[in-house]
């Protein structure tokens, strides 16, 4: 019985650690991701790597042009794109602070893939995906 309880507690600990709060990102409003080293934020990067797997490095390596970070309706959003190819290859990162969920959209040569930590959709990401 003790071994089962230990396994359950270990599993719960891993789950809780993977869902650490990202509320500290709220203070980044209006700043550029490069200015605040967004891709060096340990909690966000851990969660994005878990969500995106090998696509994380594609996003990170091609995120060269960007807009300031927005915080609206308790959501963080950052947009970036591949230099000289913004209309065809671009990205959005959205964090819903209320739900503590990360969403990422990757448009690569006009092909769109949306990632969500909990399988739900996000209005901001859907608007990004449906832009012409």
NORHUCOR-V793950 format. One record per pair of residues at least 24 apart in sequence whose C-alpha atoms are under 7 Angstrom apart, sorted by the first residue. I is the first residue (numbers start at 1). J is the second residue. Records with the same first field share a line. If there is no record, write none. Layout:
I=J  J
This chain:
18=47
21=100
22=97
23=97
26=71  76
28=69
29=69  70  71
30=68  69  70
31=68  69
32=67  68  69
33=68  69
51=115  117
74=98
92=125
